């Protein structure tokens, strides 16, 4: 059994004159990432590996989640191939993980993430929003064997703000 925790980066800011790869988070993005990561405390199994796009907004989002979920930074790797909007690189990155990795957390971008959860999860999601988390469990022994799994959790900031 393999578990994949997919996190879309928090809301980024367009107020700075920087290239897309270097956009920081908006205050709302930071707040949403804090709300969602606090909600996930105790709901996420031990994480074996964390992979994040190397874009600034995903790095900052990953740091917020890791801090709030007490995940050690030493299992975090930044991967430029996750700076992917279409999804083929995302799929290859996931499939390239060793069999010893059972619980994998990925921080990335849309539309790649929404396409992935709709292709490999059991529940259709119109759009994974910023700071959104989708957890999918797969009945497989190795990541290259990836096939349709079961969506076991989805948490979006709007779900938590309406409570």
C-alpha positions in Angstrom: 0.0 0.0 0.0 1.3 3.4 -1.0 -0.1 6.8 0.1 0.3 10.0 -1.9 -0.4 13.4 -0.2 -0.7 16.0 -2.9 -0.5 19.7 -1.9 -1.0 22.6 -4.3 1.1 25.6 -3.4 -0.5 28.4 -1.4 -1.9 31.6 -3.1 1.0 33.5 -4.7 1.4 37.2 -5.0 1.5 39.1 -8.3 2.5 42.4 -6.8 6.2 41.9 -7.3 8.0 42.3 -10.7 9.6 38.9 -10.7 9.5 35.9 -13.0 6.9 33.3 -12.4 9.3 30.9 -10.7 10.2 33.5 -8.1 6.7 34.7 -7.1 6.3 34.7 -3.3 3.1 34.0 -1.3 0.3 36.4 -0.5 -0.7 36.9 3.1 -3.9 35.0 2.3 -1.7 32.2 1.0 0.3 32.0 4.2 -2.9 32.0 6.2 -4.6 29.3 4.1 -1.5 27.1 4.3 -1.4 27.5 8.1 -5.2 26.7 8.4 -4.9 23.5 6.2 -1.7 22.3 7.8 -3.0 22.7 11.3 -6.2 20.8 10.3 -4.0 17.9 9.1 -2.2 17.4 12.4 -2.9 13.8 13.4 -4.6 13.0 10.1 -1.5 12.3 8.1 0.6 9.2 8.6 4.3 9.2 9.0 5.8 10.8 5.9 8.8 9.0 4.3 9.7 11.6 1.7 8.6 15.1 0.7 9.1 16.4 -2.9 8.5 20.0 -3.9 8.8 22.0 -7.0 11.7 24.4 -6.7 9.5 27.5 -7.4 9.6 29.9 -4.5 5.8 29.6 -3.8 6.0 25.8 -3.4 9.1 26.0 -1.3 7.4 28.4 1.1 4.3 26.3 1.2 6.2 23.2 1.9 8.1 24.9 4.8 4.8 25.9 6.4 3.4 22.4 6.2 6.5 20.7 7.3 6.8 23.0 10.3 3.2 22.6 11.4 3.2 18.8 10.8 6.5 18.3 12.6 8.1 16.8 9.5 11.9 16.9 9.4 13.4 19.0 6.7 16.0 16.3 5.9 13.3 14.3 4.0 12.5 17.3 1.8 13.9 17.4 -1.7 13.3 20.2 -4.3 12.8 18.9 -7.8 12.7 21.2 -10.8 10.6 18.6 -12.7 7.7 19.4 -10.4 7.6 22.9 -11.8 5.2 21.2 -14.2 1.8 22.5 -15.2 0.8 19.7 -17.7 1.5 16.6 -15.6 3.8 14.3 -17.5 6.9 15.3 -15.4 4.8 15.0 -12.2 3.9 11.4 -13.1 7.5 10.5 -13.9 8.7 12.0 -10.6 6.1 10.0 -8.6 6.9 6.8 -10.5 10.7 7.2 -9.9 10.4 6.7 -6.1 11.9 3.7 -4.4 9.7 0.9 -3.1 10.7 1.7 0.5 8.8 5.1 0.2 5.3 4.3 1.4 4.0 7.7 2.3 5.0 10.4 -0.2 4.1 14.1 0.0 4.3 16.3 -3.1 4.0 20.1 -3.4 3.3 21.3 -6.9 1.2 23.2 -9.4 -2.0 23.2 -11.3 -3.1 21.9 -13.8 -0.8 19.0 -13.3 -2.2 18.3 -9.8 -5.8 18.4 -10.7 -5.2 16.3 -13.8 -3.3 13.7 -11.6 -6.0 13.4 -8.9 -8.7 13.0 -11.5 -6.8 10.4 -13.4 -5.5 8.4 -10.4 -8.0 9.2 -7.6 -11.5 7.8 -7.2 -13.2 11.2 -6.8 -13.5 13.9 -9.4 -12.3 17.3 -8.3 -13.1 20.2 -10.6 -10.0 22.1 -9.4 -7.5 21.6 -6.6 -7.4 25.1 -5.1 -4.3 26.8 -3.7 -3.3 25.2 -0.3 -5.6 22.3 -1.3 -4.6 18.8 -0.2 -5.7 15.5 -1.7 -4.7 12.1 -0.3 -4.8 9.0 -2.5 -4.1 5.5 -1.4 -2.8 3.0 -4.0 -2.9 -0.8 -3.7 0.6 -1.3 -5.2 4.0 -2.4 -4.0 6.1 -0.1 -6.1 5.6 3.4 -7.5 6.2 2.4 -11.1 3.1 0.1 -10.8 0.9 3.2 -10.3 -2.7 2.6 -11.1 -6.0 4.1 -10.1 -6.3 4.5 -6.3 -8.8 5.6 -3.7 -9.2 9.2 -2.7 -9.3 9.1 1.0 -9.1 12.8 2.0 -9.5 16.2 0.4 -9.1 19.4 2.4 -9.5 22.8 0.9 -9.2 26.2 2.7 -12.8 27.0 1.9 -13.9 23.8 3.8 -12.2 25.0 6.9 -13.1 28.7 6.7 -16.9 28.0 6.6 -16.7 26.1 10.0 
